[in-house]
């Protein structure tokens, strides 16, 4: 994906551009302690819809209200960042993608690096005008438990488990490839190059001719892998947001 990852110099140059909105996904206390000037705060809890232990995507109307309150419209270029190696920002951007947003980027390094290099910070909350947001759901971005069950023996589908090897060995969806999300991170940035990503994926039998469904425990690290696949040029990628928390608790679903 062109321009999905942006660096610190790009942010410093463009953060005041009309039509651009920086979104900080960190905890409110951390945000108020210092954030990139002009950024609005959307805590990760506002991007999730929790029932019991399972994290669903938020209903379209609720998510649209969250965006509108931060001055984000359908035409806004959204640039997200966090201090969790991109997992929170990726879950937010996945939800934007699911609801049809097209102009989005992510700071390609942890916020800690921005702060540690001494770049400008701001405290408080900037005043932004409210906007109207109209969700346009892209169903081909989402996989439900029923979708996964239907595709367990489909040779045209590849399941990717992004949890740790230990979690994978304790139980996973049958046929899934183990691809720990941390293996996709480079030493100095949140992702390896597209060429390196494609090589890692090929080693796991994850090829672009198949539809890929990513999952983890609660759809956080799998959203990081979702965007890795998109950057690597994979044309058909879905995420199962409820992931193994939902799957594992269901006594009727098969496990390996």
N, C-alpha and C positions, 0 to 999 in steps of 0.2 A: 504494500500500500504506500503510495507516494505521500510523503510529508506526515505520516502518522507519528513518527518519532521526531521530536524537535529537541535541540540542545539549549544550554543556558544562554549562549549569545543570541540565539534566535528569540528566546523569550524576552531578554532584556531589550532587544530592538523593537519587538512587536507588541509588548504587553499593553501599550496604550492605543493600539489600533482600534478604530471604530468597527463594531461588529465582532470583536473578539472578547471572549470571557474566560479568564483563568478560574479554574475550580480546584480548590484545596479540599481533599478528601480526609484530612486528618481530624482528630478529636477537636471539639470546639476550644478546649483549654489550650491545646498546642497551637491552634490557628490564631487565637487571640494573643498568644505570646510572641508571635512574629510570623508573617507570611509574605509571599511575593506581593508587592504593591498592586492593588487593584483586584486581587483574587477574592472570590466569594467562597464561603465555606458550605459544603454539603457533606455532613458527617455520613459515614457509610451506613448507619442505621436507617437513613432516609432513602437508601437505595435498595434496601432489602424489605421483604414482607415475611416476617417470621411467624410460623405456626408450629407450636411445640418446639422441636429442635431443628425444623427444616426451614431453609432460607429460599423463599420463592422470589421471583421478580415482583416489583411493586405493581399494583393495578395501574393501567394506563392513565386514568384520571388523576390518581394521587401523584404519580411521577410527573405528569404535566404541570400540576400545581407547584411541585417542588422547583421545577425549572423556571416556571413563570415568575415565582417569587424572587429568583436570583437574576432576573433580567435576561433569561435565555429564551430565544425564539427559535423557530425552525431554521432560520437563516444564520444564526450565530455560529461563529467558529469557536468551538469549545476546546480548551487546552487543559487537561487534568494532570494533577500530580499528587503524590502522597509520600509517606515515609515508610512504606511497607513493600518496597521493591516492586511497586507497580500493581500489586494485587487489588488494592482498593480502587485505584484509578481505572484499572482494567475492568473491574466489575461495573463501575459506573458507565464507562464507555461502551461496554457490551450492552447495557440496558438502553443507552442512547441508540445504538445500532439496531437493537431489536425493535425500537419504536420509530425507526425510519430516519434518524438523523444522519446527515451525510458529511458535515464539516466538523471533524474532530481530530485531535492530536493528543499526544501525551509527552510530558517532559521525560526524556530518556534516561534520566538519572534520579536517584533518591533525593528528596528534599534536603537531607542532611548534607549532601555535597554542595548544593546551592548555598545553604547557610554557612557551611564551613569555609567556603571560598570568600566569604565576606561581601556577598552581593546585597543590594538594598532590601530591607525588610520594612514591613508596615504592621502596626498593631491596630486594634479596633476593627470595625466592620464598614466597608465602603457603602455609600448610598447608591443604589442602582434602581433605575426605573423598572417597574413590573412589566412583564411581557405576557403574551399569550402563546401557549405551545399546543400544537395539535399533533398527537401521536398518530403514526401510520405504521401499524404493526407489520413486521416482516416475519411471517411465520416460519420461513425456512432458516431462521437463525436459532430457533428454539427446539429442543428435544424434550419430550415428556417421558415419564416412566413407560407409558404405553408405546411411544415411538421406539424406545430402546428395546422393549420386549419384542416388538415386531421385527426388529433388525438383527436379533442375536445370531441368526444363521444366514444373514444376507452377505454374500461375498463382496457386494459393492459397498459395504459399510465397514469402517474401522473404528472401534472404540478405543479411546486413549484415556488411561488412568494417570492423573498428574500428581498423585500423592507420593509419599516416600515409599521406597522399596519395602520397608517393614510393614507399613499399612497395607500395601498391595498383597503381601504374602499372608496377612491375616484374613483376607477376604476381598474379592473383587468381582466385578461383573464378568461372566464367562466370555472368554475370547479377547478380553481387553489387553492392549499393549501397555506395559509399564513405562511411562516417560515422566520421571520426576521433574516438576516445573523448574526447580533450581538449576537443572542441567542446561536450561536455555539462557541463563544469565551469563553475561560476560564480566570479567573482573572490574571493568570501569564503566559499565552501563547496564541497563535493565534487560537487554537482549543481545544475543550473538548476532552476527551478520546474517542476512537472508540465506547466503550460501552455506554457512555453517548450520543454520537451522534445517535447511533441506537435507543436508548430509545426516544429521542426527535423526531426522524423521524417517529417512530411507532405511537406516539401520534397524529401526523398529517395525519396518514393514508398513509404515504410514505413507502412502503414496497419493499423489494428487488426482489419480483417476478414480478414487473412492471418496464417498462422503465420510467425513470424520466427525465423530461425536466425542467431545471432551467432558470429563467429569472429575470431581475430587471428593471432598466431604460436604462442602456447602457452597460450591460454585465460585470460590474466590480464586484459588490458584489455577483452576481450569479456565477462568476467564483470561489469565495471563497467557496460557497456552493457546487459547482461542485466537488471541491477537498475534501470537507467534506464527501460527498457521496462516493467518491472513497476510502477514508480512512476507511469508515464504511463497506466496502466490497460490495457495490452495483455494480452489474455487468454491468448494462446498463444505462449509464448516458449521457445525451446530454446537451448542452447549446444553448440557443437562443441568440446570441450576440447582435442583434439589439434590442431585448427586447421590453419593453412597450413603449419606445419612438417611434419606428416604428409602433407597433400595435395600440397605442392610436391615432396616427395621421391619420390612415387609416379609412375613414368613413365607409368602407365596412366590417370591422372586428367586430365581436360581443364583447360586453363588459358587465361586471357585476359591 
